[in-house]
Amino acid sequence: MLKELAARCRRELVESVIPFWLEHSLDREYGGYFSCLDRDGTVYDTKKYIWLQAREVWMFARLYNTFERKQEYLDAAELGITFIRDHALDEKGRTYFSLTREGQPYFYQRKPYGAVFYALALLEFSKTTGDAPLRREAVEMFDRIAAWIADPTLMDRPKFAGQRPTSALAGVMVLAALAYEFAEVDDDPRWREVMRDVCRDVRMHYDPERRILVENVCPDGTDLTDWPEGRMFSPGHSVETAWFILQLLEHAPDDAVEKLALDAIDGSLELGWDKEFGGLYNFMDIEGKPTLQLEGSMKLWWPQTEAIYGLLLAYAKTKDNRWLDWLERVDRYAFEHFADGEFGGWFGYCDRRGDLTHTSKGGNYKGFFHIPRFLLMSVQLLEKI
């Protein structure tokens, strides 16, 4: 099974996904990338979304650095890094959410996540040339991100009397990802300290009864379940965070946290898998109440792909065949519902029954990232196994 999966992932990556985005996404006139691509690659929105610009830089640079040193990968990464360094930041060093095709500011979102991928893009691209100033710029961005997560008012988000202090799983997850990537190239002990903080914070989000990571909790222990955001569970986020934790434990070992992460993968699949139609739900309410997100019962591309890599990593850590039973189920669902054998690339959105709802291959949140990342990392991990 694993040999067949490795061959299929490699084939899908090099014959379908990479060629689709190389052909249709690169804006060679103004720089950067188009992310809003229809099934055949037609551009239906020329705006540039910073999350996706930076993610695509990271992905092409990672392909060049760790997969194959093809000039077209490096050229594609350079096209994006130049564009975002010229246009993505405001005067306070914060990233816009979106720009016009030419690079003019269009929309600002008071969240740090565009900056997260901006920092990752700088860091990964710096590896292509050994550019020390670029790496220092990435570290400076990390410092800003950590400050914004600790105090959202620094991003001009007003604080109101009725709000409760909360920890968002997304904040824990991105700090885990950033710390791991920096620790891979920098032996500064600060990254291990960030990892220890992440391991402490992820415990707050762990629901031991359900064995999942919930999205929002109060650090002081105040019960938040009278609000929908306190009952929100994203199976994809829970699994993705768990495998990020398993990764960073390579630098900051902790047996108890490793068990928590493995249990979170198992519990998230048990609770998050649609037992009638298959696939991982997008959002769920842990008490079975209605979700505010109308797309909660939909099946999106990225929870399935994150689960595949999370299961592979869990198997690599434990050699327990129970992970392979889940892997076969999730793998079959993902490739049957999202891979497009005609035009290349993957679809992103199905309804609960698994019927396609959108023909697009990319949009303002879906780009060249989750799918090529899971394919690349799965191939690399499977070859080690």
C-alpha positions as CSV (number, residue, x, y, z in Angstrom):
1,M,0.0,0.0,0.0
2,L,2.7,2.5,1.0
3,K,4.8,1.9,-2.1
4,E,1.7,2.4,-4.3
5,L,0.8,5.6,-2.4
6,A,4.3,7.0,-2.8
7,A,4.3,6.4,-6.5
8,R,0.8,7.9,-6.9
9,C,1.7,11.0,-4.8
10,R,4.9,11.6,-6.9
11,R,3.0,11.1,-10.1
12,E,0.2,13.4,-9.0
13,L,2.7,16.1,-7.9
14,V,4.9,16.1,-11.0
15,E,2.4,15.3,-13.7
16,S,-0.7,17.1,-12.6
17,V,-0.5,19.6,-9.7
18,I,2.8,21.4,-10.5
19,P,2.2,21.7,-14.2
20,F,-1.3,23.1,-13.7
21,W,0.0,25.9,-11.4
22,L,3.1,26.6,-13.4
23,E,1.1,27.0,-16.6
24,H,-1.8,29.1,-15.3
25,S,-0.8,30.8,-12.0
26,L,2.3,32.8,-12.8
27,D,1.7,36.5,-13.7
28,R,4.8,37.2,-15.8
29,E,3.6,40.8,-16.6
30,Y,3.2,42.2,-13.1
31,G,4.7,39.5,-10.9
32,G,3.2,37.3,-8.3
33,Y,0.5,34.7,-8.9
34,F,-3.1,34.3,-9.9
35,S,-4.9,32.1,-7.4
36,C,-8.5,32.3,-8.7
37,L,-8.3,29.6,-11.4
38,D,-11.3,27.8,-12.8
39,R,-11.2,24.1,-13.7
40,D,-9.2,24.6,-17.0
41,G,-6.9,27.3,-15.5
42,T,-8.9,30.3,-16.6
43,V,-8.3,33.3,-14.3
44,Y,-11.6,34.6,-12.9
45,D,-10.2,37.1,-10.5
46,T,-6.9,39.0,-11.0
47,K,-6.5,40.2,-7.4
48,K,-3.5,38.9,-5.5
49,Y,-4.2,37.4,-2.1
50,I,-1.2,37.7,0.2
51,W,-1.8,34.4,2.1
52,L,-1.7,32.6,-1.2
53,Q,1.1,34.7,-2.8
54,A,3.4,33.9,0.1
55,R,2.3,30.2,0.3
56,E,3.1,29.8,-3.4
57,V,6.6,31.3,-2.9
58,W,7.2,28.9,-0.1
59,M,6.0,25.9,-2.1
60,F,8.1,26.6,-5.2
61,A,11.1,27.4,-3.0
62,R,10.6,24.2,-1.0
63,L,10.3,22.2,-4.2
64,Y,13.6,23.7,-5.4
65,N,15.4,23.2,-2.1
66,T,14.3,19.7,-1.2
67,F,12.8,17.9,-4.3
68,E,14.4,18.9,-7.6
69,R,16.7,21.9,-8.3
70,K,14.8,22.9,-11.4
71,Q,15.3,26.4,-12.6
72,E,11.6,26.9,-13.3
73,Y,10.9,26.3,-9.6
74,L,13.4,28.9,-8.6
75,D,12.2,31.3,-11.2
76,A,8.6,30.9,-10.1
77,A,9.6,31.4,-6.4
78,E,11.5,34.6,-7.4
79,L,8.6,35.9,-9.3
80,G,6.5,35.8,-6.1
81,I,9.1,36.9,-3.5
82,T,9.9,40.0,-5.5
83,F,6.2,40.9,-5.8
84,I,5.4,40.4,-2.1
85,R,8.4,42.3,-0.9
86,D,7.5,45.2,-3.1
87,H,3.8,45.3,-2.3
88,A,2.6,43.1,0.6
89,L,3.4,45.3,3.6
90,D,1.9,48.5,4.9
91,E,3.8,51.3,6.6
92,K,3.6,49.4,10.0
93,G,5.0,46.2,8.6
94,R,1.7,44.4,8.5
95,T,0.5,42.5,5.5
96,Y,-2.5,43.4,3.4
97,F,-5.0,40.7,2.8
98,S,-5.3,41.4,-0.9
99,L,-3.9,43.6,-3.7
100,T,-4.9,44.5,-7.2
101,R,-3.1,42.7,-10.0
102,E,-0.6,45.5,-10.2
103,G,0.1,45.5,-6.5
104,Q,-2.1,48.3,-5.2
105,P,-3.6,47.7,-1.7
106,Y,-7.2,46.4,-1.9
107,F,-8.2,45.0,1.5
108,Y,-6.8,44.7,5.0
109,Q,-7.7,42.0,7.4
110,R,-6.9,42.4,11.1
111,K,-5.3,39.0,11.4
112,P,-1.7,37.8,11.5
113,Y,-1.9,34.9,9.1
114,G,-0.8,36.6,5.9
115,A,2.3,37.6,7.8
116,V,2.9,34.0,8.9
117,F,3.2,32.9,5.3
118,Y,5.2,36.0,4.4
119,A,7.8,35.0,7.0
120,L,7.8,31.4,5.9
121,A,8.3,32.5,2.3
122,L,11.2,34.7,3.2
123,L,12.8,31.9,5.2
124,E,12.4,29.3,2.6
125,F,13.5,31.5,-0.3
126,S,16.6,32.5,1.7
127,K,17.7,28.9,1.6
128,T,17.9,29.0,-2.2
129,T,20.7,31.5,-2.1
130,G,21.9,31.6,1.5
131,D,20.6,35.1,1.8
132,A,21.3,36.1,5.4
133,P,19.5,39.5,5.3
134,L,16.4,37.8,4.0
135,R,16.5,35.4,6.9
136,R,16.9,38.2,9.4
137,E,13.9,39.9,7.8
138,A,11.9,36.7,8.4
139,V,13.0,36.7,12.1
140,E,11.8,40.3,12.4
141,M,8.5,39.3,11.0
142,F,8.2,36.4,13.4
143,D,8.7,38.8,16.3
144,R,5.9,41.0,15.0
145,I,3.6,38.0,14.5
146,A,4.2,36.7,18.1
147,A,3.4,40.2,19.4
148,W,0.2,40.4,17.3
149,I,-1.0,37.0,18.5
150,A,-0.4,38.0,22.1
151,D,-2.1,41.4,21.7
152,P,-4.5,41.6,18.7
153,T,-5.1,45.3,19.4
154,L,-1.6,45.9,17.7
155,M,-3.4,45.0,14.5
156,D,-6.1,47.7,15.2
157,R,-8.6,45.1,16.4
158,P,-10.6,46.9,19.1
159,K,-11.1,45.3,22.5
160,F,-14.6,45.4,23.9
161,A,-15.9,44.9,27.4
162,G,-17.9,41.8,26.5
163,Q,-15.1,39.9,24.9
164,R,-13.4,37.1,26.9
165,P,-9.6,36.6,26.6
166,T,-9.2,33.5,24.4
167,S,-6.5,31.4,22.9
168,A,-7.2,30.4,19.3
169,L,-5.9,27.1,18.0
170,A,-4.8,28.8,14.8
171,G,-2.4,31.0,16.8
172,V,-0.9,27.9,18.5
173,M,-0.6,26.1,15.2
174,V,1.2,28.9,13.3
175,L,3.7,29.4,16.1
176,A,4.4,25.7,16.0
177,A,4.9,25.8,12.2
178,L,7.2,28.9,12.4
179,A,9.3,27.7,15.3
180,Y,9.9,24.3,13.6
181,E,10.9,25.9,10.3
182,F,13.3,28.3,12.0
183,A,14.8,25.6,14.2
184,E,15.6,23.6,11.1
185,V,18.1,26.3,10.0
186,D,19.0,28.1,13.2
187,D,20.3,26.7,16.5
188,D,19.2,29.7,18.5
189,P,17.7,28.3,21.7
190,R,14.8,30.8,21.4
191,W,13.1,28.4,19.0
192,R,13.1,25.6,21.4
193,E,11.6,28.0,24.0
194,V,8.8,28.9,21.6
195,M,8.2,25.1,21.0
196,R,7.9,24.6,24.8
197,D,5.4,27.4,25.0
198,V,3.5,25.8,22.1
199,C,3.4,22.5,23.8
200,R,2.1,24.1,27.0
201,D,-0.6,26.0,25.1
202,V,-1.8,23.1,23.0
203,R,-2.7,21.3,26.2
204,M,-5.3,24.1,26.9
205,H,-7.0,23.1,23.6
206,Y,-7.1,19.4,24.2
207,D,-10.4,17.9,25.1
208,P,-9.5,14.6,26.8
209,E,-13.0,13.2,26.7
210,R,-13.2,13.5,22.9
211,R,-9.5,13.4,22.2
212,I,-9.6,16.4,19.9
213,L,-8.2,19.9,19.8
214,V,-11.0,22.6,20.1
215,E,-10.6,25.9,18.3
216,N,-11.1,28.4,21.1
217,V,-10.5,28.3,24.8
218,C,-10.1,30.7,27.7
219,P,-6.5,30.5,29.2
220,D,-7.9,31.1,32.7
221,G,-10.2,28.1,32.4
222,T,-13.4,30.0,32.0
223,D,-16.1,27.9,30.3
224,L,-16.7,29.1,26.8
225,T,-19.2,26.5,25.7
226,D,-22.2,28.8,26.1
227,W,-20.9,30.4,22.8
228,P,-20.6,28.6,19.5
229,E,-17.0,29.6,19.1
230,G,-16.3,27.7,22.4
231,R,-17.8,24.6,21.0
232,M,-16.2,24.8,17.5
233,F,-14.2,21.9,16.3
234,S,-12.4,21.8,12.9
235,P,-11.2,18.2,12.2
236,G,-8.7,19.5,9.7
237,H,-7.2,22.1,12.1
238,S,-7.0,19.6,14.9
239,V,-5.1,17.0,12.8
240,E,-2.9,19.6,11.2
241,T,-1.9,21.1,14.5
242,A,-1.2,17.6,15.9
243,W,1.2,16.7,13.1
244,F,2.9,20.1,13.5
245,I,3.4,19.2,17.2
246,L,4.8,15.8,16.2
247,Q,7.3,17.5,13.9
248,L,8.5,20.0,16.5
249,L,9.0,17.3,19.1
250,E,12.1,16.3,17.0
251,H,13.7,19.5,18.5
252,A,11.9,19.6,21.9
253,P,11.0,16.0,22.9
254,D,8.1,15.5,25.3
255,D,6.6,12.0,25.6
256,A,3.3,13.3,27.1
257,V,2.8,15.8,24.4
258,E,3.6,13.2,21.7
259,K,0.9,11.0,23.2
260,L,-1.5,13.9,23.2
261,A,-0.8,14.7,19.5
262,L,-1.3,11.0,18.4
263,D,-4.5,10.8,20.4
264,A,-5.7,14.1,18.8
265,I,-5.2,12.6,15.3
266,D,-7.1,9.5,16.3
267,G,-9.9,11.3,18.1
268,S,-10.3,13.9,15.4
269,L,-10.8,11.2,12.7
270,E,-13.2,9.3,14.9
271,L,-15.3,12.4,15.6
272,G,-14.8,14.3,12.4
273,W,-15.3,11.5,9.8
274,D,-18.8,11.4,8.2
275,K,-19.8,7.8,8.8
276,E,-22.6,8.0,6.2
277,F,-21.0,9.7,3.2
278,G,-17.3,9.6,4.1
279,G,-14.8,12.5,4.3
280,L,-13.9,14.9,7.1
281,Y,-16.4,17.6,8.0
282,N,-15.3,21.2,7.7
283,F,-16.6,22.4,11.1
284,M,-18.6,20.7,13.9
285,D,-20.1,21.7,17.2
286,I,-18.8,19.4,19.9
287,E,-22.2,19.3,21.6
288,G,-24.1,18.6,18.4
289,K,-25.6,22.0,18.1
290,P,-25.9,24.0,14.9
291,T,-22.7,25.6,13.6
292,L,-22.7,29.2,12.7
293,Q,-20.6,28.3,9.6
294,L,-23.1,27.3,6.9
295,E,-20.4,25.3,5.2
296,G,-19.8,23.2,8.3
297,S,-21.0,19.9,6.8
298,M,-19.1,20.4,3.5
299,K,-16.1,18.4,2.6
300,L,-13.1,20.5,1.7
301,W,-9.8,19.5,0.1
302,W,-7.4,20.5,2.9
303,P,-8.7,18.5,5.9
304,Q,-8.5,15.3,3.9
305,T,-4.9,16.0,2.7
306,E,-3.7,17.1,6.2
307,A,-5.2,13.9,7.5
308,I,-3.2,11.8,5.0
309,Y,0.1,13.3,6.0
310,G,-0.8,13.3,9.7
311,L,-1.6,9.5,9.5
312,L,1.7,8.8,7.6
313,L,3.6,10.7,10.3
314,A,1.8,8.8,13.1
315,Y,2.6,5.5,11.4
316,A,6.3,6.6,11.0
317,K,6.4,7.4,14.7
318,T,4.7,4.3,16.0
319,K,4.6,1.6,13.2
320,D,1.1,0.8,14.4
321,N,-1.0,-0.6,11.6
322,R,-4.2,1.0,12.9
323,W,-3.0,4.2,11.2
324,L,-2.9,2.4,7.9
325,D,-6.6,1.4,8.2
326,W,-7.5,5.1,8.5
327,L,-5.0,6.1,5.8
328,E,-6.5,3.8,3.2
329,R,-10.0,5.3,3.9
330,V,-8.9,9.0,3.8
331,D,-6.6,8.5,0.8
332,R,-9.3,6.9,-1.2
333,Y,-11.8,9.6,-0.4
334,A,-9.4,12.5,-1.2
335,F,-8.2,11.2,-4.6
336,E,-11.6,10.1,-5.7
337,H,-13.3,13.4,-4.9
338,F,-10.8,16.1,-5.5
339,A,-8.1,15.0,-8.1
340,D,-8.9,16.1,-11.7
341,G,-7.5,13.7,-14.2
342,E,-8.6,15.8,-17.2
343,F,-7.2,19.3,-16.6
344,G,-4.8,18.6,-13.8
345,G,-4.8,20.1,-10.3
346,W,-7.4,19.4,-7.6
347,F,-10.9,20.7,-6.9
348,G,-11.6,22.1,-3.4
349,Y,-15.2,21.9,-2.4
350,C,-17.8,19.2,-2.2
351,D,-21.1,19.1,-0.4
352,R,-21.7,16.6,2.4
353,R,-22.6,13.8,0.0
354,G,-19.3,14.4,-1.9
355,D,-20.8,16.1,-4.9
356,L,-18.7,18.9,-6.4
357,T,-20.0,22.3,-5.5
358,H,-17.3,24.5,-7.3
359,T,-15.4,23.9,-10.5
360,S,-12.5,26.2,-9.4
361,K,-9.0,24.9,-8.6
362,G,-8.1,28.0,-6.6
363,G,-9.7,31.1,-5.0
364,N,-9.1,33.6,-2.3
365,Y,-8.2,30.9,0.2
366,K,-7.2,27.9,-1.9
367,G,-3.9,28.1,-3.8
368,F,-0.7,26.2,-4.5
369,F,-0.1,25.0,-1.0
370,H,-2.0,22.2,0.9
371,I,-2.1,19.8,-2.0
372,P,1.5,20.1,-3.3
373,R,2.7,20.2,0.3
374,F,1.0,17.0,1.3
375,L,2.1,15.3,-1.9
376,L,5.7,16.4,-1.5
377,M,6.0,15.7,2.2
378,S,4.2,12.3,1.8
379,V,6.6,11.3,-0.9
380,Q,9.6,12.3,1.2
381,L,8.3,10.6,4.3
382,L,7.3,7.4,2.4
383,E,10.8,7.2,0.9
384,K,12.3,7.3,4.4
385,I,9.9,4.6,5.6
